[in-house]
Amino acid sequence: MSAAIPAPIPAPMAAPLAEPAVAGELPADLSAELAAAWEAVTTPVLVHDLAGIVHANAAMLRLLGYDAAAMAAMPFEGWAAPEQREALRHYGLQAIAQDDPPPAIEIEALTASGSTRSLELTARPVSLRGRRLNVMTVQDLSDMRHVQTSLLDVGRVLHQIIENSPVASFVLDAEHRVTHWNAACAKLTGRDRFDMLGRQDAWSAFYPDERPLLADLIIAGTIEAEGVPLYEGRCRRSETVDDAYEVESFFPQMDGGGRWLFFTAAPLRDAHGNVIGAIETLQDVTQRRRAEEELRRHRAELEELVSERTAELLLTHHELEAFLENASVGIVTTLNQRIVRGNRKFNEMFELDGASPSGIPTRSFFASDEDFQSLASIAYPVLTRGESLQHEMPMVSARGRPLWIQMIAYVANPHDRLAQTWWLLQDRSEVRRVQRELEENYQRIKSTNTRLEEAQNQLLQSEKMASIGQLAAGVAHEINNPIGFVSSNMSTLRGYVEPLFELLDTMQAQAPGTLPEAVDRALRELDRRIDLAFVKEDLPQLLDESDDGLVRVKKIVHDLKDFSRVDHAEWQDADLNAGLESTLNVVMNEVKYKADVKKDYGQLPPVRCIAAQLNQVFMNLIVNAAHAIPQRGEIRLRTRAEGDWVRVEVQDTGTGMSEEVRRRIFEPFFTTKPVGKGTGLGLSLSYSIVQKHAGRIEVRSVPGEGTTFEVWIPVKPPEDGSAPG
């Protein structure tokens, strides 16, 4: 948390240093040691006294974009945004004036490039030989703010998905606080989401006394130990979602007479796999459970009627038939893996078109032998113990339509091998589909967000390169004007100087006494002062050297304009040799101290391309080649025309790459450079540009020997822009 800016305070009463008297300096015996210590700190550090900045380490200079001289020339608050400079000054003076450090503050900084960055400043006052200094450490919050904004946007989308889902759900965080309580959940529980958000007693919506919910057990990591006894054996792992659990239970507190809920809970994990919360979904299955209870009640009544009133058996049988036929769930009985009978709902559910299911093998309603055997392996142990089976699994209708069926089964008499098995079947395909769509939508949103971040960073890099091109073109244009009139003036000056020298030669060639004495004396005095013979010999050389310098400046201006190609940003026929040469001249200042450049240009046809974009590719490859050379090396540039293709090769004698690094060099944000030295977007952007031109990049590298990049560009790319195979 950042602290409020304190009110202005008077200057400190500490005695000033006797030496040195100049503001912003330290005693000679301390200056070198302190500067070395501050430079060793990777965190940006700025040290100032009452007069000004004493020291700003390299990390601080990189952050603000100023050099050391510019920083030393400004007041210690001069790099802040104009509207916050007074606040920063008060903060610095307060730190110097008191012994206890003031709390950290946030300041908007104005960098040398004109951009603003959000910084957190922490002040620590120190005394050195009676002199008060303030040592401020700086943390850049700009990237954190950007990430927070992106996460908030994703969170809003996910919140809308959860809130608008027809499936009742709520989310607990790691502290068991309610963070989401969607409309369906509010309707089911009768508890408004604004009443529930932030509370740690989500259980109160379901139970009269405190007890953990399924989501609480998952967050606490005690689901295996406490879930089974707490839910009396009904808690089981989900067969569809890893680490999820599901339970069906009765809640007498809800809706007057109570409700049966089928609920599932799954953990929410962070990027490291740590559980940071859980989501729980709920489905009201009261109607189904009541139908089951009604069925059991009727069964008990029928058994009692059979034992007590045998005479009424036929009537009871008709009633049972009517119940089975009109039940809202599919009901079948099976014997020896064949259906004995099935009700009307079963006929509709499995699309039998009114045909009697009697005699149909039960295997017919399973998509595979594996599914059929899986149910048998689960059902047999349960049914033979006289227990009822509750299970969900995929099945198929008579027409082959996939179904997701929730089933309950029991055997009338487990000890009678001829006893039939009863099956109650409910089609939950739609619920299953909705759950699966929610999971798929979540994955798609995550994937889309990742692609958007990559696209945004590539766009930023592309815009930055375009800005560099605009700047280069502007500089070239501005330099052209003074070059023009200086060149014209040099030509005029040469025309003025040559007649003057001829006049002096003529005057010096006159016989003694021919010229007036005053003129002769002035001529000799001039020759004595400036040595006319030397000037006649040196001045033409100076003019020639100036002309050569103007020619070189014109060449640099031409290369800058050719590299940026701002006036040719569309597809055109271009000479790649010229583009490669101009690009080399632009980056030569960075290359010439690391490597000798060998050029081997072949005869190339005009290539249909966006020249400025290919120049960016050449620049990235040449600069990367220079960075890959640890000391002095060699960079070789080759161009060749091969059929309908042009090949541009950049080869270096650098450190080379391992196979693992070579496979990843075109991935966005992948870089082998230290933190802060590279974005990892150069080769990714180059790869995209070459693909846009329907070309390809090939890489060969041997660790310790060097790397070769080959850029293949078609002379005439396909009209649809697709790269050939």
N, C-alpha and C positions, 0 to 999 in steps of 0.2 A: 504494500500500500504506500502511495506517495504522500508526503506530508504537505501541509499548507505552507505557503511562503510567508515567513515572518516579516514583521514591520521593519523599516530601516532602523539601524542601530548606530551608535557613534563608533568612531575608529577605536581600535584597542589601545590600551595604555602601556603595552609592553615596550621596553626600551628598544629603539632601532639599532641595527648593527652598525658598528663603526666603519667597517669595511665589508663589501665594497659600497660606494655611495651611489652607484648607478642602479636604477630600478630594473628589476628583472634579472639581476646577476647574483651569483653565489660566491662565497670565498673560493679562491682557486683550489685550496686543498680539499674542499668538499665537492666542488662542481663536477669533476670527472667521475668520482665514485658514485655520487647520487644519480648523475645522468645514466651511468652504466646500469645501476640498479633499476631505475625506472624503465630503461629500454629493455631490460630482461623480462619485464612483465608483459604478457600477451594481451592483457586487458587494457583498453585505452585509459591513459592517465594524463591529467593536466594539473600542473602545480603553479600557484600564483601567490603573490603577496598583495599588499595594498596598492602597489604601483602598477603591476601588470603581470603578464605571464612569465614565469620563471623557466618552465620546461613543459613541452608536450611530447610524449613518446611517439614512436613510429606508428603504433596502433591508432593513436588519437589522430595523427596527421592523415592516415589512410581513411579513417572514418569520415573526417570532415572534408578531405580533398585539398587541404591547404599545405604549402611547404612550410618549413621551419621559420623562414624569414617572414612570411606573411603572418604566421601566428604570433611571432614575437612583436610585430608592429602594431597589433590590435590590443585593446583593453581585454582583460580576462573574460568579460561578458560579451565581447564583440561578435562571437560566432553564433550566438543565439538568435532566434527569430526576433525581428525588431520589437514586436509587442511584448517579448518576454525577457529582454535584456536587463531592464531595471530589476525584475524579480530575481534574475540570476546574480546580479551585482549584490543585492541585499543578502542573498543566500551565502555568497562567498565571504562578504564582510562579517556576517554572523558567525561563520565557521572560524574565522581568524580571531574574532573577539572573545570567544568563549572556549573553555577547556573541554566541555562535553560536546561530542559531535552532534550536529543537528540531524533530524531525520532525512531520509532520501527524498528527492523531489523528481518530478518529470518535467523535461524541458524540450521544446521543439527547436532543433538545430537547423541552421541554414548553411548547407554545404557550399563548397566553392563552385560546384556546377549549378547552383540555384535550387536544388531539390531540398526538401525538408525531411528530417528523420526524428522519430520519437526516441528520446534518450532518458535513462534513469541515472541521476547523479547521486553519488554518495560522498559526502565531504568528511575529511578527517584532518583537524588542525594539528600542526606540529610546531615545535620551537627548535630552531637550529642556531646555537650560539647567541641566544637572546632575540633572534629574529623570528616573527610569526609567519608561518606559511600554511596554506590550505592545499592538501593533496586530494584531488577529486578523481574517483574512479567512475567510469562510464559504462553503462550497459545499453546496447542498441535494442530497442523494443519494436522496431519497425516490422521486421519479419514476423515477430510473434503476433503483432496486431493483424497482419495479413492472414496468418494461419487461423487466428481466432475468428476472423470474419468468415473465412471459408468454412470452418467447422460449424459456425452458427447457421450458414446457409444450408448446409447438409442437414443439420439438426432440424431446421424448420421443415424441410421436405419430409424427413422421416416422421416428424411429429404429425404432419398432415395425413401421411399414410396410415399411421396408427390411429389417429383421432377419427378418421372417416371410415375405418374398417367396420364392416357389419359384425365382426367377431369381437365380443367383449374381451378387453385386455387391459392390463395395467403393468407398469414397470417400476421396480424398486432399484435404487442405487446401492452402492456398497455399504452405506450406512442404514440400509433398510428404510430409506425415505421414499415416498411415492413421488415419482417424477412424471409419470403419464397415467391418466385415468380417462380412457376414451369414452365417447358418448354412449356406445353400446354397453360399456361396463356401468356407467352411471344409471342407465335405464334398467339394467338387470338388478343392480344392488339397491337402487333408490338413493344412492349417496352422490351428491353433486361433486364434480371433479374439483371445483374451486375449494370445496370443503376438505377434500382428501389430499390435494397436492402439498408436498412438503411434510406430511405427517409420517410418523414411524409406527402407527398402529393400524396398518391396512387390515389387520385381522378383525377390527371392530365392525367392518362391513359384512362379516360372515359369521362371527362367533360372539357369544355374550361375554366370554372370558378370554383372557389373553392366551394365545397359543400361536406357534409359528405357522405361517402359510408355506406352501410348497416352494415358492420363490425365496422365502426366508431361509429354508433349509439348504437350497442350492447356493445362496450367497455365503452362508456360514460353512459350507462344505460338509454338512452332517446329514445329507440326504440318505446315504446308504445306512448309516447307523440309526437314525431316528425316523426315517420315512416309513419303513415297514411297520414298526409297532404303532406309530402315531395314526396311521391310516388303516390299521388292522389288516395288513397284508394286501391292500388294494393298490398300493403304490408300486408302479413298475416303470422300467425304462421304456422310452418311446422307441418304436421300431422304425421311425422315419427321420428323426432328428437326433444327431449325436448329442450326448450328455443331457438330453431332455427327459423329463419324467411326466407321467400322467396318472391321474386318479379320478375315480368317479365316487362321489360321496353325497350324503344328504345333509342339508343345512336347515334345521328346523326354525332358525331365527328369521329366515327370509320369507317375504311375501305372505305373511299370516300363517298359512298351513305348512310352510317349508317348501324348499325346492331341491331337486336333484341336479347337481352340476357335474359335467365332465370337464375337468380342467387339466391343462398342460403347462409346464414351466420349463424354461430353457435358460442357461446362463448367457450373459452378455460379457464379452471379453474385449480387452484392449489389444493394441498391436503386438504386445508381448505375450498374449495368451492368458493374462491375469483376469480373474472374474471381477468385473466392476459393477455388476448388477444382475438382474434377472427379469425376464418378461413372462407373464402368466396370462394364458388365454382361458376363457370360460365359455362353456356351451350349456344351455339349459336343456337337460334331457328328462325333465320331470314327466313330460307326456309319455315318453317311452317307458320310463321306470314305473309309472302308474299303470301303464298297459301290462307290463310284466307282473306287477303286483296283483293287478286285476286277474291276470291269467292264472297266477298261482292260487289266488283266492278261489277262483272257479274250479281249479283242479282239486283243491282241498274239499270244496263242497261236493264235487262229483264223487270223490272217493268216499266221502261220508254217506252220500246218497246211495252209492253202490252197496255199501255194507249194511246200511240201515233200511233202505227202501228199494229193494231189488225190483219191485213191481213198477217203480217209476223210472227204470233205466232207459227205456226207449225215449221218453219225453226229455230226460236230461241229455241224452245223446243228441237229439235234435237241437237243443239249446246250445250244446257245445259246438255242433257243426255250424250253427248260425254265427256264433262268436268267432270261430276260426275264420270263417269266410269273410266276415266284415272287419276283422282286425286290421289296424293301420300298419302292422308289420308283417313281413312274409313269414309264414309258419309252414314247416315241412317236417315229416317224419321219415327216417331212413332205416333200412335194415340191409345188412350185407352189402353195403356200398351202393345201394339203389334206393331211389325215392319211392316211398310207399304212397304218400299223398302230399299235396300242397294246396294252400289256400289261394284265393283270388289275388291277394296282394303279391304273393310269390310269383304267380303267373304273370302279373303285370311287370313286376320288377325285373324278371329274367326273360321278358319278351317271348313267351311261349305262344302268343296269339290265340289264347283260349284252349289250346291243346292240353290234355291231361298230362301232368308230370309223372304220373305213376309209371314205375318201371325204368325211368331214365337213370343211367349210371351217374352217380354224384360226380365222377371225374369229368363229366361233360361241362361242368360249370367252373372249371379251373383252366387257366391259360397254359399250364405246363404240369408235367409229372412232379416237378420239384415243389410247386405250390401245393399240390394235392398231398404229397408225402409230408410236407412241412406241417399241414394242419393235422394230419393223422398222428404225427409224433407228439404234437402238443395236446391234442384232445384225448388220446387214449389213456394216458396216465391219470388225467383229471376225472374222466367219466367213469373209469373202472373203480375209482374210490367213492363213487356216489356223489361227487361234487358237480356243480354246474360250471360250464366253461364260458368265459367271456373273452372274446378275441376279435381283432380286426385284421382284414387282409384283402388283397385284390382277388376278384373273381371276374367271370365273363358271362354275358347273357347268351341266350341261344343263338342270337345273331352275331355274336362275337364282340359286342360292345363292352369295353372295360368298365368294371364296377369296383367300388370300394365298399365292402360290406362289414358292418358291425354285427356280430353274432353272439347269441347266448344258446348254449346247448346243455341238455341233461338227458340221462337215461332213466326211464321209468323204473326199471329194476336192474341195477348193475349186476346182480347175481344170476340173472336170466339171460343166457346167450341169445335167446330169440326176442328179447325185449327191444322195442324200437327206440331210436334216439330222436328226441325233439329238438328242432332248431328254430330259433327266432332270429329273423334276419332283417336288418334295417340298412337301407341304401344311404351311405354317407359320402357318396362320390362328390357331391357339390361342395360339402364342407372340406373334403380333402383337396379339391381343386382350388378352393379359395386359399387354404393354408399354403399350398404349393406356389400359387401365384404371388402371395405375399413374400415368400422366401425368394422367389426368382426376381421380383421387383426390387427387393433389397439388394441383391447381388448386382442387378443391372445399374441401380443408382450408384453403388460403390464404384463399379467399373466406369460408368459415365463420368463421375467426379474425377477419377484418376486421369481419364483421357482429357478432360477439360483443363486440369492443372498442367498436363504436358503441353497441350495446344497453347495455353496462355503463355507459358514460359518460352515456347518457340516463337510465338508472336512478339513477345517483348524483345527477344534476341534479334529477330528480323527487323523490328522497328529501330533498335539501337544501331544496327549496321546501316540501315537506310539513313539515319540521322548523321552517321559518320560520313556517308557519301554526300549528303546535302552540305555538310560543313566543308568537306574537301572541295566540292564544286564551288562553294561560295568563296573560299579562300583563294582558289585558282582564279576566279573571276576578278576578285579585288586586286590581286597581284598583277594581273595582265595590264591594267591601266597604267600604274607607275612604270612597269617595264617598258611599255610602249613609248612614253614620253622621255624616259631616261635614254632608251636606245636612239630615239630621234635626236636628243640633245647631244649624245656622244658623237653622232655623225656630223652634226653641225659644228661641234667643238673641233673635230678633226679638220673640218674645212676652214675654220678660223685660224688654227694653229699653224698649218703648213705655210700660208702666205706670210705670216709674221716671221717665221724662221727664214724664209727667202729674203724678206726685207732686211733682217739682221745680217744675213750672209752678205747681202749687197753692200750694206753700210760698212761692214768689217773689211770688205775687199777693196775699199777706196784707198788710194795712196795717201800717205801722211800729209796733212795740211789741206787735203781736199775738202773735208768736212769742216763746218764751223767748230771753233775750239770748244764751245760749250757742249755741242752735240757729241764731239769726239770724247770729251772728258766724261760726259754722262754714260756714253757707251762703254768706256773702259771701267767705270765704277760699277755698272750693272754686271759686266762680265766677271769682275772681281767678287761681287756678292753672291751670284747664283751659278757661276761656272756655266756659261752659255753652251759650251761644247757638250758638257755632261747632260744638260737639260735637253738639248737637241737629240741626244742619243737615247735618254731614258723616257722622255714623254711619249714617243710613239709606242714604246713597249708597254707603258702604263695604259695607254688607250687600247692597245691590242688585248691586254689582260682583262680590262674592263669589258670589252666586247665578248671575250670568251666567257666571263662570268655571267653576262646577260644571256648568252646562249644556253648556259647550263640552267639558269633560273627558268628560262622559257621551257626547257625540256622537263623540268620538275613540274611546272604548271600544267604542261600538256599531259604528263603521266597522271597527275591528280585528277584532271578532268576525265581522262580515259578510264581511270579506275572507278570513279563514281558513276559515270555514264548517266547522270541524273536526267539529261535531256534525251536519253534513249532507254527508258525503263520498259519498253515494250519489246516484243519479239522482233528480231532483225537479223540480218546476215552480218556476222562479226568475224574478225581475225583473232583467233585464240592466241596466236603467238604475240600479237600486240598487247592483248589483255594480260597475258602472263608477264610480259616484260614490264608493263606499267605497274602491275601489282608488286612485282619484285622491287621496283624503284621506291614505291610507297613504303614498304616494310624493311627496306635495306638498312635503316638505322638500327633495327632490332636484330638483324641477321649478321651484319658485317663483323660484329665482335665475337660471334660464335663459330662462323663457318665461312669457307671459301665457296662461292657459287660457280658451278660449271654448267654452261648452257649448251644444249645440243638440240636446236630447233629444226624440225623438218618442214618441208613445203606442205602447207595445209590449205584446203579449200575453205571458202567462207562457210561458216556454221550458223544455222538458224537457231537463235538462242536469245535469252535475256542476259546481255553481257555483264551487267553490274552484278547479277547474282552469281554467275560463274567466277567473277573476280573475287567475290567473297569466299568461294570454295578454295580458290588458289591461295588466298591470303591465309586462311585457316591452316591449310596443309603446310605452307612454307613456314609460318610462325611455329606450328607444332614441331616441324622438323628441327628448327633452331633450338627450341626448348628441350628436345630429346638429346641434344649433344652436350655432354657434361663439360667438356673443355673446347679445344679447337678441333673442328672437323670439316666435313665437306657436304654440300648439298648439290645434287645434280638434277637439273631440269631437262626433260626430254619431251619432244612432241613428234607424233607420227600420224600420217593419214593411212588407214588400213581399210580399204574397201569403202563402205558407206559410213565408216566410223572415224572419229578422231580420238587419239589416245594422248593424254597429258600425264606425264610421270614425274613424281616428286620423290627422290631417293635421298636418304640421309645416312650418315655413319654414326648414328647415335646409339643409345643403349638397347634398342629393340624392345620387343614385347613378348611376354609369355603367351601360350595358346589361350589360357583363360582370359587374359586381358584383351587379346585380339578379338575374341568372340563377343566382347561386351562394349567395344569402343564406340559403337553407333547408338548405344542406349542413351536416352535423355538423362542428364544429371550424373552420368558415370564419368569420373575423372580420376587419374592417378596423381594429380597435382595436390599439394597440401591445401588444407582448408583455407579459403579466402583467395587462392591463387587461380582458380578456374571454376567455371560454372558447369562444365560437363555438357554444354549445349552446342559447342562449335562443330564437332563432327556429326552430331545428330542433325543440326541444321544443314550442314553440307550434304549429308545423305539425302535429306528431303529435297534440296535444290536439284541434285543430280537426278533423283527419281522424277521430279517435275519435268526435267528435260528428256525423259525416257531413256536415261543412261544408267550406268552402274559404277560402283567403286569397288576395286579389288585391292586387297592388302596382303603383302608378304612381309614377314618379319622374323628375324633370327635374334634371340637374346644375345647382347654383346656385340652384334655386328651391324645392326641398323634395320631400317624399315623402308619399304617402298609402297607408295600409294599410286594406283593407276586409275585415272578418271576416264571413262569411255563415254563419249557424247556422240549421238548420231548426227550426221551432217544435216539431215532433214528429219526431225522427229515426227512420229505419227500424228495425224490431225487430231485424233481423240486423246492424245497425251499419254497413252498407256505405254509402258516400257516393254520392249520386245523380250521374249523369253530367252 
